[in-house]
Amino acid sequence: PHNEPASLQTGPWQTVPAAPKLGVGALYGQGCQSNLWSRTMMQQVCGDDVKLCLKASHDVSACTKAYSSGPPWIMHKSDAQELLSKFPITTLRVHQVWPNLLSEQVAFGVAQMRSGIRASIDPFWFLSAETGDGQPWATVANLDWDPCHERRPAPPSASNPIFFHACSAYHLHGQEDTGYTLHKDHIHKDLLECGAPLLRYPPQDSLQRHMDNKNTAGFRGTWAVCTYTNLVNTYAAAWKGKFCKAPNLEATFAYPAGSQGFLNETSWLKRVFRKGGWTDIDYLDH
């Protein structure tokens, strides 16, 4: 594919364009869950579209390649009304037969099956696991940008991958004992409260020790921790600068190695939102 007419940069994360009855999305790891359902379960989820679901789920490999997807999801405008009308009810039904944290993602693929939509999904939409060789880590290794030293997001000219997956855990130097293991659930939930601090930065020379061997979990994890920290702090600071009279922009919060709740127990955010994450009440048993 060639992106020049749209004035977009080319790169290793190009994909085919969405077309009628052809969706595009990112590859995730849930696989073809619908292949494991009984005929009764399939009927419960797909209703009058059960034959389409059975046909799409029959071949596990083909089903996984087409429907084991997650955001970003891209659809053709001609498919939008039917697909988006089926997605909510399909989500509820999938959760009934497979009550898992990823049931919504599975439901989107099943809603595509119900609508007769094939999908082209790719592993390169975002950086995720340090061991994910299907992701564009080789491109990251060639970037002329040291996020640990710069402590700010890379400019568009750096041609970074499109999305960064905040649901993975990243380890400085690829090790879990450095005090810098970062996952979205480790960030204090009241980060945007005016008095809450930003995340502490890793040492600025962290990435330099891995420059001689970039195809390692040490390089990838270090690059990811620094990039993640830069993204969080930059945009949290921008939000606070706009909405807080006296924002705390000190990068001092040392996040724990595990799940983090609210830093301030009297936070207005705690009164409005639940904690979320794997340890939230909805997912304790799943």
One Martini backbone bead per residue (centre of mass of N, CA, C, O) as a GRO file, in nm:
protein
  286
    1PRO     BB    1   0.100   0.033   0.015
    2HIS     BB    2   0.010   0.387  -0.044
    3ASN     BB    3   0.015   0.717   0.134
    4GLU     BB    4   0.062   0.983  -0.032
    5PRO     BB    5  -0.225   1.109  -0.094
    6ALA     BB    6  -0.253   1.154   0.241
    7SER     BB    7   0.022   1.242   0.374
    8LEU     BB    8   0.154   0.981   0.478
    9GLN     BB    9   0.340   0.773   0.644
   10THR     BB   10   0.548   0.530   0.609
   11GLY     BB   11   0.549   0.176   0.718
   12PRO     BB   12   0.524  -0.131   0.904
   13TRP     BB   13   0.199  -0.032   0.972
   14GLN     BB   14   0.057  -0.129   0.728
   15THR     BB   15  -0.265  -0.165   0.566
   16VAL     BB   16  -0.552  -0.244   0.467
   17PRO     BB   17  -0.837  -0.130   0.355
   18ALA     BB   18  -1.139  -0.076   0.411
   19ALA     BB   19  -1.436  -0.262   0.315
   20PRO     BB   20  -1.686  -0.415   0.204
   21LYS     BB   21  -1.683  -0.680   0.420
   22LEU     BB   22  -1.402  -0.534   0.537
   23GLY     BB   23  -1.205  -0.543   0.805
   24VAL     BB   24  -1.001  -0.376   1.060
   25GLY     BB   25  -0.725  -0.476   1.288
   26ALA     BB   26  -0.606  -0.602   1.586
   27LEU     BB   27  -0.405  -0.836   1.724
   28TYR     BB   28  -0.501  -1.081   1.954
   29GLY     BB   29  -0.501  -1.352   2.220
   30GLN     BB   30  -0.799  -1.505   2.230
   31GLY     BB   31  -0.890  -1.617   1.976
   32CYS     BB   32  -1.133  -1.884   1.901
   33GLN     BB   33  -1.387  -1.907   2.111
   34SER     BB   34  -1.634  -2.007   1.933
   35ASN     BB   35  -1.517  -2.299   1.884
   36LEU     BB   36  -1.593  -2.386   2.200
   37TRP     BB   37  -1.884  -2.385   2.143
   38SER     BB   38  -2.184  -2.476   2.150
   39ARG     BB   39  -2.468  -2.481   1.976
   40THR     BB   40  -2.630  -2.342   2.199
   41MET     BB   41  -2.439  -2.104   2.245
   42MET     BB   42  -2.440  -2.000   1.955
   43GLN     BB   43  -2.743  -1.943   1.948
   44GLN     BB   44  -2.747  -1.740   2.182
   45VAL     BB   45  -2.555  -1.532   2.037
   46CYS     BB   46  -2.655  -1.536   1.711
   47GLY     BB   47  -2.916  -1.661   1.636
   48ASP     BB   48  -3.007  -1.613   1.309
   49ASP     BB   49  -2.670  -1.621   1.261
   50VAL     BB   50  -2.548  -1.910   1.320
   51LYS     BB   51  -2.432  -2.004   1.046
   52LEU     BB   52  -2.217  -1.784   1.022
   53CYS     BB   53  -2.068  -1.859   1.286
   54LEU     BB   54  -2.000  -2.153   1.222
   55LYS     BB   55  -1.838  -2.099   0.966
   56ALA     BB   56  -1.623  -1.896   1.099
   57SER     BB   57  -1.541  -2.122   1.343
   58HIS     BB   58  -1.438  -2.395   1.225
   59ASP     BB   59  -1.160  -2.260   1.159
   60VAL     BB   60  -0.929  -2.172   1.379
   61SER     BB   61  -0.714  -2.026   1.216
   62ALA     BB   62  -0.899  -1.840   1.046
   63CYS     BB   63  -1.050  -1.717   1.284
   64THR     BB   64  -0.806  -1.589   1.428
   65LYS     BB   65  -0.708  -1.412   1.182
   66ALA     BB   66  -1.001  -1.254   1.172
   67TYR     BB   67  -1.122  -1.237   1.508
   68SER     BB   68  -0.861  -1.179   1.701
   69SER     BB   69  -0.951  -0.883   1.819
   70GLY     BB   70  -0.885  -0.522   1.846
   71PRO     BB   71  -0.795  -0.233   1.913
   72PRO     BB   72  -0.827  -0.108   1.626
   73TRP     BB   73  -1.133  -0.046   1.460
   74ILE     BB   74  -1.220  -0.089   1.111
   75MET     BB   75  -1.482   0.038   0.903
   76HIS     BB   76  -1.713   0.047   0.677
   77LYS     BB   77  -1.977   0.253   0.625
   78SER     BB   78  -2.169   0.022   0.508
   79ASP     BB   79  -2.135  -0.152   0.798
   80ALA     BB   80  -2.199   0.015   1.054
   81GLN     BB   81  -2.499  -0.019   1.128
   82GLU     BB   82  -2.509  -0.326   1.161
   83LEU     BB   83  -2.265  -0.373   1.350
   84LEU     BB   84  -2.343  -0.162   1.581
   85SER     BB   85  -2.621  -0.302   1.642
   86LYS     BB   86  -2.490  -0.593   1.724
   87PHE     BB   87  -2.269  -0.550   1.939
   88PRO     BB   88  -2.414  -0.508   2.216
   89ILE     BB   89  -2.579  -0.779   2.229
   90THR     BB   90  -2.332  -0.961   2.183
   91THR     BB   91  -2.184  -0.884   2.439
   92LEU     BB   92  -2.393  -0.991   2.641
   93ARG     BB   93  -2.395  -1.286   2.535
   94VAL     BB   94  -2.096  -1.353   2.568
   95HIS     BB   95  -2.085  -1.301   2.877
   96GLN     BB   96  -2.275  -1.544   2.943
   97VAL     BB   97  -2.073  -1.773   2.812
   98TRP     BB   98  -1.803  -1.562   2.856
   99PRO     BB   99  -1.689  -1.431   3.161
  100ASN     BB  100  -1.467  -1.207   3.043
  101LEU     BB  101  -1.261  -0.941   2.998
  102LEU     BB  102  -1.264  -1.017   2.663
  103SER     BB  103  -1.565  -1.032   2.560
  104GLU     BB  104  -1.587  -0.775   2.386
  105GLN     BB  105  -1.381  -0.857   2.172
  106VAL     BB  106  -1.519  -1.114   2.086
  107ALA     BB  107  -1.790  -0.977   2.006
  108PHE     BB  108  -1.693  -0.824   1.760
  109GLY     BB  109  -1.624  -1.071   1.588
  110VAL     BB  110  -1.911  -1.193   1.603
  111ALA     BB  111  -2.053  -0.952   1.474
  112GLN     BB  112  -1.911  -0.993   1.207
  113MET     BB  113  -2.018  -1.270   1.147
  114ARG     BB  114  -2.324  -1.184   1.155
  115SER     BB  115  -2.248  -0.973   0.900
  116GLY     BB  116  -2.037  -1.101   0.692
  117ILE     BB  117  -1.747  -1.020   0.802
  118ARG     BB  118  -1.437  -0.973   0.727
  119ALA     BB  119  -1.083  -0.983   0.841
  120SER     BB  120  -0.791  -0.770   0.888
  121ILE     BB  121  -0.524  -0.863   1.101
  122ASP     BB  122  -0.264  -0.705   1.302
  123PRO     BB  123   0.043  -0.684   1.509
  124PHE     BB  124   0.143  -0.355   1.444
  125TRP     BB  125  -0.034  -0.129   1.590
  126PHE     BB  126   0.136  -0.209   1.850
  127LEU     BB  127   0.302  -0.200   2.141
  128SER     BB  128   0.389  -0.459   2.371
  129ALA     BB  129   0.544  -0.710   2.419
  130GLU     BB  130   0.879  -0.778   2.466
  131THR     BB  131   0.826  -1.073   2.298
  132GLY     BB  132   0.691  -0.937   2.034
  133ASP     BB  133   0.796  -1.018   1.717
  134GLY     BB  134   0.535  -0.906   1.548
  135GLN     BB  135   0.637  -0.641   1.625
  136PRO     BB  136   0.797  -0.311   1.574
  137TRP     BB  137   1.093  -0.337   1.713
  138ALA     BB  138   1.295  -0.291   1.482
  139THR     BB  139   1.210   0.003   1.439
  140VAL     BB  140   1.281   0.105   1.719
  141ALA     BB  141   1.588   0.035   1.698
  142ASN     BB  142   1.611   0.267   1.452
  143LEU     BB  143   1.563   0.497   1.624
  144ASP     BB  144   1.641   0.854   1.676
  145TRP     BB  145   1.547   0.790   2.002
  146ASP     BB  146   1.572   0.879   2.355
  147PRO     BB  147   1.342   0.859   2.604
  148CYS     BB  148   1.518   0.872   2.862
  149HIS     BB  149   1.670   1.137   2.794
  150GLU     BB  150   1.427   1.329   2.698
  151ARG     BB  151   1.142   1.321   2.849
  152ARG     BB  152   0.966   1.287   2.578
  153PRO     BB  153   0.794   1.276   2.316
  154ALA     BB  154   0.807   1.199   2.008
  155PRO     BB  155   0.818   1.315   1.713
  156PRO     BB  156   0.669   1.260   1.414
  157SER     BB  157   0.948   1.223   1.258
  158ALA     BB  158   1.022   0.944   1.407
  159SER     BB  159   0.815   0.716   1.343
  160ASN     BB  160   0.633   0.589   1.534
  161PRO     BB  161   0.428   0.397   1.645
  162ILE     BB  162   0.094   0.440   1.675
  163PHE     BB  163   0.066   0.250   1.932
  164PHE     BB  164   0.030   0.206   2.293
  165HIS     BB  165   0.031  -0.060   2.527
  166ALA     BB  166  -0.105  -0.027   2.857
  167CYS     BB  167  -0.155  -0.353   2.932
  168SER     BB  168   0.132  -0.386   2.971
  169ALA     BB  169   0.432  -0.502   3.114
  170TYR     BB  170   0.720  -0.310   3.202
  171HIS     BB  171   1.086  -0.356   3.215
  172LEU     BB  172   1.358  -0.250   3.338
  173HIS     BB  173   1.596  -0.436   3.181
  174GLY     BB  174   1.397  -0.690   3.205
  175GLN     BB  175   1.330  -0.639   3.515
  176GLU     BB  176   1.159  -0.674   3.843
  177ASP     BB  177   1.395  -0.520   4.054
  178THR     BB  178   1.408  -0.186   3.984
  179GLY     BB  179   1.121  -0.017   4.030
  180TYR     BB  180   1.039  -0.041   3.695
  181THR     BB  181   0.719  -0.146   3.674
  182LEU     BB  182   0.492  -0.086   3.402
  183HIS     BB  183   0.139  -0.031   3.442
  184LYS     BB  184  -0.170   0.091   3.443
  185ASP     BB  185  -0.228  -0.035   3.741
  186HIS     BB  186   0.021   0.141   3.880
  187ILE     BB  187  -0.136   0.391   3.848
  188HIS     BB  188  -0.270   0.639   3.986
  189LYS     BB  189  -0.610   0.720   3.971
  190ASP     BB  190  -0.537   1.039   4.066
  191LEU     BB  191  -0.347   1.184   3.856
  192LEU     BB  192  -0.555   1.435   3.777
  193GLU     BB  193  -0.514   1.553   4.029
  194CYS     BB  194  -0.377   1.845   4.124
  195GLY     BB  195  -0.197   1.714   4.380
  196ALA     BB  196  -0.081   1.502   4.203
  197PRO     BB  197   0.174   1.333   4.093
  198LEU     BB  198   0.397   1.230   3.889
  199LEU     BB  199   0.601   1.027   3.735
  200ARG     BB  200   0.883   0.882   3.763
  201TYR     BB  201   1.192   0.876   3.626
  202PRO     BB  202   1.416   0.729   3.474
  203PRO     BB  203   1.717   0.711   3.406
  204GLN     BB  204   1.877   0.868   3.137
  205ASP     BB  205   2.089   0.606   3.090
  206SER     BB  206   1.925   0.336   3.051
  207LEU     BB  207   1.952   0.274   2.731
  208GLN     BB  208   2.264   0.264   2.680
  209ARG     BB  209   2.322  -0.040   2.783
  210HIS     BB  210   2.151  -0.152   2.501
  211MET     BB  211   2.285  -0.060   2.220
  212ASP     BB  212   2.442  -0.340   2.142
  213ASN     BB  213   2.143  -0.490   2.214
  214LYS     BB  214   1.815  -0.461   2.085
  215ASN     BB  215   1.722  -0.781   2.080
  216THR     BB  216   1.578  -0.728   2.376
  217ALA     BB  217   1.417  -0.702   2.675
  218GLY     BB  218   1.590  -0.471   2.783
  219PHE     BB  219   1.542  -0.267   2.559
  220ARG     BB  220   1.234  -0.278   2.536
  221GLY     BB  221   1.160  -0.221   2.833
  222THR     BB  222   1.308   0.048   2.859
  223TRP     BB  223   1.176   0.199   2.629
  224ALA     BB  224   0.884   0.162   2.739
  225VAL     BB  225   0.903   0.298   3.015
  226CYS     BB  226   0.989   0.575   2.906
  227THR     BB  227   0.760   0.621   2.707
  228TYR     BB  228   0.527   0.591   2.905
  229THR     BB  229   0.608   0.816   3.100
  230ASN     BB  230   0.602   1.045   2.892
  231LEU     BB  231   0.306   1.025   2.814
  232VAL     BB  232   0.176   1.061   3.087
  233ASN     BB  233   0.314   1.329   3.179
  234THR     BB  234   0.250   1.514   2.939
  235TYR     BB  235  -0.075   1.485   2.944
  236ALA     BB  236  -0.122   1.541   3.242
  237ALA     BB  237   0.009   1.823   3.244
  238ALA     BB  238  -0.178   1.951   3.035
  239TRP     BB  239  -0.439   1.914   3.194
  240LYS     BB  240  -0.354   2.063   3.452
  241GLY     BB  241  -0.279   2.336   3.315
  242LYS     BB  242  -0.589   2.387   3.236
  243PHE     BB  243  -0.755   2.292   3.530
  244CYS     BB  244  -0.533   2.408   3.729
  245LYS     BB  245  -0.414   2.638   3.955
  246ALA     BB  246  -0.210   2.417   4.126
  247PRO     BB  247  -0.014   2.214   3.987
  248ASN     BB  248   0.131   1.896   4.015
  249LEU     BB  249   0.463   1.848   3.843
  250GLU     BB  250   0.593   1.631   4.006
  251ALA     BB  251   0.826   1.355   3.945
  252THR     BB  252   0.763   1.129   4.230
  253PHE     BB  253   0.610   0.874   4.165
  254ALA     BB  254   0.637   0.549   4.317
  255TYR     BB  255   0.547   0.279   4.189
  256PRO     BB  256   0.433  -0.018   4.217
  257ALA     BB  257   0.448  -0.367   4.130
  258GLY     BB  258   0.142  -0.333   4.154
  259SER     BB  259  -0.152  -0.259   4.230
  260GLN     BB  260  -0.325   0.061   4.207
  261GLY     BB  261  -0.493   0.301   4.349
  262PHE     BB  262  -0.553   0.559   4.548
  263LEU     BB  263  -0.364   0.805   4.683
  264ASN     BB  264  -0.629   0.962   4.756
  265GLU     BB  265  -0.895   0.886   4.963
  266THR     BB  266  -1.045   1.186   4.891
  267SER     BB  267  -1.094   1.163   4.606
  268TRP     BB  268  -1.305   1.255   4.355
  269LEU     BB  269  -1.248   1.008   4.172
  270LYS     BB  270  -1.339   0.793   4.382
  271ARG     BB  271  -1.640   0.894   4.388
  272VAL     BB  272  -1.688   0.837   4.068
  273PHE     BB  273  -1.484   0.592   4.048
  274ARG     BB  274  -1.359   0.302   3.990
  275LYS     BB  275  -1.071   0.124   3.992
  276GLY     BB  276  -1.029  -0.118   3.832
  277GLY     BB  277  -0.921  -0.387   3.681
  278TRP     BB  278  -0.835  -0.710   3.778
  279THR     BB  279  -0.924  -0.635   4.097
  280ASP     BB  280  -1.196  -0.595   4.043
  281ILE     BB  281  -1.505  -0.719   4.116
  282ASP     BB  282  -1.576  -0.841   3.825
  283TYR     BB  283  -1.272  -1.019   3.818
  284LEU     BB  284  -1.202  -1.207   4.064
  285ASP     BB  285  -1.342  -1.482   3.918
  286HIS     BB  286  -1.161  -1.441   3.617
   0.00000   0.00000   0.00000
